[in-house]
Amino acid sequence: MKRRNSIMSQASSEIKFVLLVSMVAALGGFLFGFDTAVMSGANGFLRSWFELGDFMLGWTVSCLIIGCMAGAAVSGTLGEWFGRKKVLIAAAVLCTAGIFVSAISPSLLIFIVARMIEGVGIGITSTLCPLYNAEIAPAKYRGRLVAMNQMAIVTGIFIGSFLAFGVSSIGNDAWDISTGWRIMFGTGIVPGLLFLVLLFLVPESPRWLIKKGRAAEALPILLKIHGEELAKKEVLDIKQTFKQDEEAAKAASGRRFTPALRTVLIVGIVIAMLQQVTGINAVMYYAPEIFRQTGAGTSGSLTQTIMVGLVFLIFTALSLWLVDKLGRKLLLLIGSFFMTISLAIIGFAFLTGQTSGPIVLICILVYVAAFAISLGAVVWVILSEIFPSRIRGLATAVATMALWGADFAVSQSFLPLLASAGPAVTFWIFGATSLFTFLFTLGFIPETKGKSLEEIEAMWETKYSGKQESLYQSLQD
């Protein structure tokens, strides 16, 4: 009995350690979510203060994403060179500095540059935080621990929405336009500094340490995660995987991306882009603008935006519980199905002018709930676990850069598309991409629930290498 209690106590201690470390890493996602909500609440005031048209407002909102793309592009290489922890600390510095300068910006140019600097930091964290959590988490908990990054994003959105609403209520419109938006952005310094300080307390990724020949440093970390017996086995498994990777790379005659690796990279890039082209950040950035199109006033539109944030938070929390129970693929299928239906109804409501009732709000809430339980959390899990170890850093960076590129395209084009094609066509386009997501998931996304990163890597090689190597060779001949 005592031995059983001792084992349970040790397991509890291990879970607490991994949970706390994962929560710190996920704070990077909180910064992005917070910025998304603040920008959603402030963009009307920015439009007036800087005298922006639709295009320039879209650029002011989406310039952050240019920085995100740049950060994601270099994150893989930097993470491989210097380790996950050091690069995340540098990213936290960039985020905090960008937030501070954007809050005090005297001109539009400085505001945009500051947001790009913040974006570089967010781009790095968006790649390395889920990757770090995947590398440190036990297989049976990996889905929910990696999905904590999305939970942090959504929590940031929810808190940021409340803050934007609260600040906008302090003064009149003139005060909001001159001062309110600065306070909204400036409060982001607090989570930025918290993220920076706490990163000094977390360990380096044990898989990265082993890859760099520093297994002695990795073992104490793995002992805290797995306990003695499993930790030693994990070290051996990781070493064996890296050895197999080296042999596979030599066998590929200099081709870093074998057919199996190219397949998994394409799958990762496509699912990353689909997370954004289904329209979620257009809805989150411009929720007040959308609700105004239905006839809601400024106060009503901000209240409805808070409702959207609350639904996003609740269903993201639900996804953390379901992702390791139902699996990644089933959640993607359920979510993309309901996204398609709700977006189709929203488009029809705008087409027929039936927007004064609750139908648009209800369908947007259904859409956000479906996204939160599927694409929102699950895509980050998939990107953190499907890539083999020898290309994991680079491939995750490429897929994340594609995700941010899709986000930029949607954010920049949403308002002009809304003005030219109308809301009905705009939402039907998002509905069509949601339908494509359902079909793509059905045909190409494997189930990775409960598998170790090494088992997932072997699965891809087994599934694709043989037949595609033959095809590749025949094409070469």
FIMI-450368 format. One line per 8 residues: for each residue y, z, x of C-alpha. Coordinates in nm, 3 decimals, always signed. Layout:
Y/Z/X; ...
END
This chain:
+0.000/+0.000/+0.000; +0.236/+0.092/+0.282; +0.149/-0.232/+0.462; +0.220/-0.431/+0.145; +0.555/-0.258/+0.098; +0.637/-0.323/+0.463; +0.560/-0.695/+0.423; +0.771/-0.716/+0.107
+1.058/-0.534/+0.277; +1.042/-0.771/+0.573; +1.036/-1.076/+0.343; +1.335/-0.939/+0.153; +1.524/-0.888/+0.478; +1.444/-1.244/+0.589; +1.567/-1.391/+0.258; +1.887/-1.188/+0.273
+1.957/-1.314/+0.625; +1.905/-1.679/+0.533; +2.104/-1.638/+0.211; +2.404/-1.484/+0.387; +2.404/-1.749/+0.660; +2.375/-2.028/+0.402; +2.663/-1.882/+0.198; +2.889/-1.884/+0.503
+2.804/-2.247/+0.580; +2.862/-2.342/+0.216; +3.222/-2.216/+0.232; +3.308/-2.557/+0.376; +3.219/-2.703/+0.036; +3.443/-2.445/-0.134; +3.745/-2.584/+0.051; +3.681/-2.934/-0.081
+3.627/-2.813/-0.438; +3.941/-2.600/-0.422; +4.146/-2.897/-0.298; +4.004/-3.119/-0.573; +4.112/-2.875/-0.845; +4.454/-2.806/-0.693; +4.522/-3.177/-0.656; +4.412/-3.231/-1.016
+4.659/-2.966/-1.133; +4.940/-3.072/-0.899; +4.932/-3.452/-0.908; +5.174/-3.472/-1.203; +5.425/-3.256/-1.013; +5.372/-3.459/-0.695; +5.437/-3.777/-0.893; +5.778/-3.641/-0.996
+5.873/-3.477/-0.662; +5.791/-3.779/-0.446; +5.869/-4.037/-0.723; +5.525/-4.200/-0.710; +5.387/-4.490/-0.911; +5.018/-4.519/-1.004; +4.917/-4.681/-0.676; +5.099/-4.434/-0.452
+4.977/-4.139/-0.657; +4.623/-4.271/-0.613; +4.685/-4.302/-0.238; +4.831/-3.950/-0.218; +4.520/-3.814/-0.389; +4.266/-4.022/-0.201; +4.419/-4.018/+0.151; +4.222/-3.696/+0.206
+3.908/-3.904/+0.169; +4.011/-4.133/+0.456; +4.007/-3.822/+0.672; +3.673/-3.723/+0.520; +3.527/-4.060/+0.617; +3.652/-4.021/+0.975; +3.516/-3.666/+0.994; +3.179/-3.771/+0.855
+3.166/-4.064/+1.099; +3.193/-3.842/+1.408; +3.012/-3.537/+1.271; +2.662/-3.655/+1.355; +2.740/-3.734/+1.717; +2.948/-3.420/+1.769; +2.682/-3.207/+1.601; +2.415/-3.346/+1.834
+2.630/-3.298/+2.144; +2.782/-2.955/+2.086; +2.563/-2.800/+1.815; +2.625/-2.741/+1.445; +2.809/-2.409/+1.483; +3.078/-2.512/+1.735; +3.163/-2.829/+1.543; +3.185/-2.639/+1.214
+3.430/-2.394/+1.377; +3.646/-2.687/+1.488; +3.628/-2.831/+1.135; +3.745/-2.499/+0.988; +4.047/-2.506/+1.219; +4.135/-2.860/+1.105; +4.096/-2.768/+0.737; +4.317/-2.461/+0.762
+4.585/-2.640/+0.965; +4.590/-2.933/+0.722; +4.622/-2.703/+0.420; +4.912/-2.512/+0.578; +5.111/-2.822/+0.673; +5.054/-2.992/+0.334; +5.196/-2.684/+0.158; +5.521/-2.692/+0.359
+5.555/-3.071/+0.393; +5.918/-3.186/+0.379; +5.822/-3.551/+0.321; +5.548/-3.763/+0.167; +5.447/-3.898/+0.510; +5.385/-3.550/+0.653; +5.202/-3.449/+0.334; +4.967/-3.748/+0.363
+4.904/-3.692/+0.737; +4.830/-3.323/+0.671; +4.582/-3.413/+0.398; +4.410/-3.658/+0.631; +4.376/-3.384/+0.895; +4.229/-3.153/+0.633; +4.004/-3.440/+0.529; +3.860/-3.476/+0.880
+3.757/-3.111/+0.865; +3.610/-3.148/+0.516; +3.423/-3.464/+0.621; +3.261/-3.278/+0.908; +3.164/-2.980/+0.692; +3.028/-3.205/+0.416; +2.782/-3.349/+0.668; +2.695/-3.049/+0.880
+2.692/-2.764/+0.626; +2.403/-2.904/+0.415; +2.229/-3.018/+0.734; +2.266/-2.673/+0.890; +2.135/-2.503/+0.575; +1.836/-2.740/+0.561; +1.749/-2.673/+0.924; +1.766/-2.297/+0.885
+1.604/-2.256/+0.540; +1.231/-2.198/+0.468; +1.076/-2.496/+0.284; +1.020/-2.315/-0.046; +1.386/-2.209/-0.068; +1.547/-2.511/+0.099; +1.649/-2.691/-0.219; +1.851/-2.404/-0.364
+1.998/-2.300/-0.027; +2.119/-2.652/+0.051; +2.241/-2.689/-0.308; +2.460/-2.385/-0.244; +2.700/-2.630/-0.079; +2.751/-2.796/-0.418; +2.773/-2.455/-0.583; +3.051/-2.369/-0.340
+3.230/-2.698/-0.421; +3.212/-2.627/-0.793; +3.318/-2.265/-0.748; +3.618/-2.396/-0.556; +3.696/-2.635/-0.842; +3.673/-2.357/-1.100; +3.887/-2.107/-0.907; +4.132/-2.381/-0.809
+4.166/-2.488/-1.174; +4.249/-2.132/-1.279; +4.496/-2.098/-0.994; +4.668/-2.428/-1.074; +4.698/-2.327/-1.440; +4.829/-1.982/-1.346; +5.088/-2.110/-1.098; +5.210/-2.380/-1.338
+5.266/-2.109/-1.600; +5.497/-1.901/-1.379; +5.807/-2.120/-1.410; +5.940/-2.421/-1.594; +5.869/-2.786/-1.513; +6.152/-2.803/-1.261; +6.010/-2.504/-1.069; +5.659/-2.654/-1.076
+5.793/-2.982/-0.938; +5.992/-2.821/-0.655; +5.784/-2.514/-0.565; +5.474/-2.463/-0.780; +5.262/-2.732/-0.618; +5.337/-2.589/-0.271; +5.202/-2.250/-0.375; +4.894/-2.417/-0.525
+4.810/-2.587/-0.195; +4.916/-2.292/+0.023; +4.667/-2.050/-0.132; +4.390/-2.262/+0.021; +4.476/-2.105/+0.358; +4.292/-1.786/+0.254; +3.942/-1.941/+0.212; +4.011/-2.160/+0.516
+4.069/-1.858/+0.740; +3.773/-1.673/+0.585; +3.546/-1.969/+0.661; +3.672/-1.982/+1.021; +3.619/-1.610/+1.088; +3.272/-1.590/+0.930; +3.143/-1.892/+1.125; +3.162/-1.686/+1.443
+2.900/-1.451/+1.292; +2.628/-1.708/+1.209; +2.363/-1.834/+1.454; +2.319/-2.185/+1.585; +2.064/-2.413/+1.416; +1.721/-2.323/+1.565; +1.603/-2.683/+1.535; +1.900/-2.804/+1.739
+1.835/-2.537/+2.002; +1.469/-2.640/+2.033; +1.568/-3.007/+2.052; +1.795/-2.916/+2.346; +1.513/-2.733/+2.522; +1.642/-2.385/+2.432; +1.339/-2.257/+2.241; +1.386/-1.905/+2.381
+1.723/-1.886/+2.200; +1.578/-2.033/+1.880; +1.283/-1.793/+1.849; +1.487/-1.477/+1.763; +1.665/-1.673/+1.488; +1.335/-1.802/+1.348; +1.193/-1.449/+1.361; +1.472/-1.336/+1.128
+1.398/-1.627/+0.894; +1.017/-1.642/+0.889; +0.873/-1.331/+1.052; +0.668/-1.331/+1.372; +0.361/-1.535/+1.276; +0.540/-1.817/+1.095; +0.824/-1.826/+1.349; +0.589/-1.906/+1.637
+0.416/-2.172/+1.426; +0.756/-2.318/+1.335; +0.854/-2.348/+1.702; +0.529/-2.532/+1.778; +0.567/-2.762/+1.474; +0.926/-2.852/+1.566; +0.831/-2.918/+1.929; +0.541/-3.135/+1.814
+0.769/-3.331/+1.581; +1.019/-3.400/+1.860; +0.734/-3.509/+2.086; +0.605/-3.748/+1.818; +0.958/-3.879/+1.769; +0.985/-3.962/+2.139; +0.649/-4.139/+2.133; +0.745/-4.332/+1.819
+1.075/-4.435/+1.976; +0.891/-4.567/+2.284; +0.639/-4.747/+2.065; +0.922/-4.911/+1.876; +1.017/-5.098/+2.196; +1.377/-4.985/+2.200; +1.432/-5.026/+1.827; +1.579/-4.692/+1.720
+1.544/-4.781/+1.354; +1.186/-4.877/+1.273; +1.117/-5.028/+0.928; +1.036/-4.684/+0.788; +1.360/-4.540/+0.928; +1.564/-4.832/+0.798; +1.413/-4.782/+0.453; +1.494/-4.413/+0.438
+1.846/-4.477/+0.571; +1.913/-4.736/+0.299; +1.778/-4.501/+0.032; +2.002/-4.223/+0.162; +2.313/-4.443/+0.171; +2.257/-4.579/-0.179; +2.197/-4.241/-0.344; +2.500/-4.099/-0.161
+2.724/-4.377/-0.293; +2.581/-4.344/-0.644; +2.691/-3.981/-0.653; +3.051/-4.104/-0.642; +3.054/-4.444/-0.817; +2.924/-4.276/-1.134; +3.282/-4.144/-1.159; +3.268/-3.768/-1.113
+3.566/-3.731/-0.882; +3.776/-3.965/-1.095; +3.711/-3.727/-1.384; +3.776/-3.417/-1.173; +4.090/-3.549/-1.000; +4.243/-3.696/-1.313; +4.103/-3.476/-1.591; +4.452/-3.379/-1.717
+4.551/-3.746/-1.717; +4.238/-3.839/-1.917; +4.295/-3.565/-2.173; +4.658/-3.671/-2.213; +4.525/-4.017/-2.308; +4.348/-3.846/-2.600; +4.675/-3.694/-2.717; +4.653/-3.348/-2.557
+4.979/-3.203/-2.422; +5.027/-3.064/-2.070; +4.909/-2.713/-2.159; +4.617/-2.842/-2.367; +4.504/-3.085/-2.096; +4.504/-2.810/-1.830; +4.307/-2.580/-2.063; +4.048/-2.851/-2.124
+4.034/-2.911/-1.747; +3.944/-2.544/-1.698; +3.665/-2.587/-1.955; +3.533/-2.878/-1.749; +3.537/-2.659/-1.438; +3.352/-2.380/-1.618; +3.077/-2.614/-1.740; +3.051/-2.761/-1.390
+3.005/-2.411/-1.247; +2.744/-2.296/-1.501; +2.523/-2.604/-1.471; +2.549/-2.616/-1.093; +2.422/-2.257/-1.090; +2.138/-2.369/-1.317; +2.053/-2.654/-1.078; +2.009/-2.404/-0.793
+1.736/-2.238/-0.997; +1.571/-2.564/-1.109; +1.580/-2.776/-0.792; +1.284/-2.596/-0.629; +1.099/-2.559/-0.961; +1.128/-2.898/-1.135; +1.191/-3.095/-0.816; +1.460/-3.336/-0.701
+1.345/-3.655/-0.871; +1.302/-3.518/-1.224; +1.648/-3.357/-1.218; +1.803/-3.687/-1.106; +1.631/-3.874/-1.387; +1.735/-3.623/-1.655; +2.093/-3.604/-1.532; +2.154/-3.977/-1.492
+2.008/-4.042/-1.840; +2.251/-3.804/-2.012; +2.539/-3.927/-1.797; +2.473/-4.282/-1.916; +2.466/-4.182/-2.283; +2.780/-3.965/-2.270; +2.983/-4.225/-2.079; +2.882/-4.496/-2.325
+3.001/-4.280/-2.616; +3.333/-4.199/-2.441; +3.396/-4.570/-2.390; +3.318/-4.642/-2.755; +3.552/-4.361/-2.869; +3.841/-4.510/-2.670; +3.758/-4.860/-2.793; +3.772/-4.755/-3.158
+4.062/-4.513/-3.115; +3.852/-4.211/-3.225; +3.989/-3.985/-2.951; +4.192/-3.730/-3.147; +3.889/-3.516/-3.235; +3.659/-3.324/-3.000; +3.424/-3.616/-2.925; +3.577/-3.713/-2.588
+3.595/-3.354/-2.468; +3.234/-3.286/-2.576; +3.103/-3.599/-2.406; +3.296/-3.528/-2.085; +3.147/-3.178/-2.084; +2.797/-3.325/-2.134; +2.863/-3.578/-1.857; +2.985/-3.307/-1.617
+2.689/-3.080/-1.706; +2.442/-3.365/-1.648; +2.605/-3.454/-1.317; +2.613/-3.091/-1.203; +2.243/-3.037/-1.268; +2.142/-3.360/-1.096; +2.355/-3.580/-0.870; +2.599/-3.303/-0.786
+2.355/-3.065/-0.620; +2.045/-3.277/-0.566; +2.205/-3.554/-0.359; +2.315/-3.306/-0.092; +1.962/-3.167/-0.085; +1.812/-3.513/-0.048; +2.053/-3.614/+0.229; +1.975/-3.297/+0.422
+1.597/-3.336/+0.415; +1.479/-3.698/+0.391; +1.591/-3.819/+0.735; +1.349/-3.783/+1.029; +1.463/-3.548/+1.305; +1.538/-3.811/+1.567; +1.802/-3.976/+1.346; +1.890/-3.682/+1.119
+2.237/-3.615/+1.259; +2.339/-3.982/+1.277; +2.179/-4.084/+0.947; +2.328/-3.789/+0.757; +2.669/-3.879/+0.898; +2.633/-4.245/+0.798; +2.520/-4.158/+0.445; +2.797/-3.900/+0.404
+3.054/-4.150/+0.531; +2.927/-4.397/+0.269; +2.963/-4.122/+0.006; +3.325/-4.060/+0.105; +3.393/-4.434/+0.115; +3.268/-4.465/-0.243; +3.476/-4.161/-0.340; +3.787/-4.324/-0.191
+3.725/-4.653/-0.372; +3.682/-4.475/-0.708; +3.976/-4.236/-0.661; +4.211/-4.511/-0.544; +4.117/-4.762/-0.815; +4.078/-4.529/-1.115; +4.441/-4.515/-1.236; +4.508/-4.890/-1.186
+4.177/-4.968/-1.359; +4.265/-4.731/-1.643; +4.600/-4.906/-1.684; +4.471/-5.264/-1.660; +4.121/-5.262/-1.813; +4.170/-4.962/-2.039; +3.970/-4.639/-2.065; +3.686/-4.792/-2.267
+3.592/-5.048/-1.998; +3.651/-4.794/-1.721; +3.405/-4.544/-1.866; +3.153/-4.817/-1.945; +3.160/-4.919/-1.578; +3.074/-4.561/-1.483; +2.803/-4.567/-1.752; +2.651/-4.881/-1.599
+2.635/-4.722/-1.254; +2.473/-4.413/-1.409; +2.207/-4.637/-1.564; +2.150/-4.800/-1.225; +2.113/-4.451/-1.075; +1.835/-4.375/-1.324; +1.649/-4.695/-1.233; +1.701/-4.651/-0.859
+1.572/-4.294/-0.872; +1.268/-4.405/-1.070; +1.178/-4.669/-0.813; +1.285/-4.535/-0.475; +1.345/-4.159/-0.459; +1.037/-3.960/-0.348; +0.968/-3.602/-0.450; +1.023/-3.364/-0.157
+0.992/-3.027/-0.335; +0.807/-2.767/-0.130; +0.755/-2.990/+0.175; +0.869/-2.892/+0.524; +1.108/-3.127/+0.704; +0.820/-3.229/+0.930; +0.597/-3.311/+0.628; +0.874/-3.521/+0.471
+0.912/-3.714/+0.794; +0.538/-3.783/+0.807; +0.546/-3.893/+0.442; +0.799/-4.168/+0.513; +0.615/-4.290/+0.819; +0.284/-4.301/+0.629; +0.431/-4.473/+0.325; +0.632/-4.746/+0.493
+0.551/-4.788/+0.860; +0.222/-4.973/+0.838; +0.305/-5.246/+0.589; +0.667/-5.288/+0.701; +0.580/-5.301/+1.071; +0.340/-5.587/+0.985; +0.614/-5.763/+0.790; +0.863/-5.707/+1.071
+0.619/-5.844/+1.327; +0.545/-6.153/+1.118; +0.917/-6.222/+1.085; +0.957/-6.183/+1.461; +0.672/-6.429/+1.521
END
